[in-house]
Amino acid sequence: TLIPAIATVGDKLVVSSSRQLCRDLITLVKKDRGVVKGKDLVFHLRSAPLSSLLETNRQQYHAQLIREGRSEKQALDDLKNIDNMLAMFSSLEGSTTSSNGIFEMNVRGKLK
């Protein structure tokens, strides 16, 4: 079950898909174990929960895409493309940094 959780730790914002994961991340951030040192954003995405979330809420996402101006066919194509993308990988992780007007994003993934 997806129960999102959000917390702040100092100047860091922790966003998680579960309360326990949020607590674990808070512990790591408080211990300053280098998990987020020098990073503006750190993320880890697993495709299985995202696929499940999309499937559970498919009608709502479809309606939202149409409200935002997509045609019926475009909305269905968009959802199919998201399904195809999620089917390609098991996880993605990455981080961002910015300094002196330069933005850098690093992403690593594990393919299925």
ZIRA-V169413 format. One record per backbone hydrogen bond with DSSP energy under -0.5 kcal/mol. NH is the residue of the N-H (numbers start at 1). CO is the residue of the C=O. E is the energy in kcal/mol with one decimal. If there is no record, write none. Layout:
NH/CO/E
NH/CO/E
This chain:
3/1/-0.7
3/17/-1.6
5/16/-2.4
7/14/-2.4
9/12/-2.4
12/9/-2.1
14/7/-3.5
14/12/-0.5
15/13/-0.5
16/5/-2.8
22/18/-1.9
23/19/-2.5
24/20/-2.5
25/21/-2.5
26/22/-2.5
27/23/-2.2
28/24/-2.0
29/25/-2.7
30/26/-2.8
31/27/-2.0
32/28/-0.6
32/29/-0.9
33/28/-1.4
39/36/-2.2
40/96/-3.0
41/96/-1.1
43/94/-2.6
45/92/-3.7
47/90/-1.8
50/46/-1.3
51/47/-3.0
52/48/-2.3
53/49/-2.4
54/50/-2.5
55/51/-2.6
56/52/-2.6
57/53/-1.8
58/55/-0.9
61/57/-2.5
62/58/-2.7
63/59/-2.4
64/60/-2.3
65/61/-2.4
66/62/-1.9
67/63/-2.6
68/64/-1.9
69/66/-1.8
70/65/-2.4
75/71/-2.7
76/72/-2.2
77/73/-2.8
78/74/-2.8
79/75/-2.2
80/76/-2.3
81/77/-2.5
82/78/-2.1
83/79/-2.5
84/80/-2.6
85/81/-2.4
86/82/-2.7
87/83/-1.8
88/84/-0.6
88/85/-1.2
89/85/-0.7
90/110/-3.5
91/110/-1.2
92/45/-2.7
93/108/-2.9
94/43/-2.4
95/106/-2.0
96/41/-2.0
97/104/-2.2
99/102/-2.1
102/99/-2.0
103/101/-0.5
104/97/-2.9
106/95/-2.8
108/93/-3.2
110/91/-2.7
111/109/-0.6
112/88/-2.1
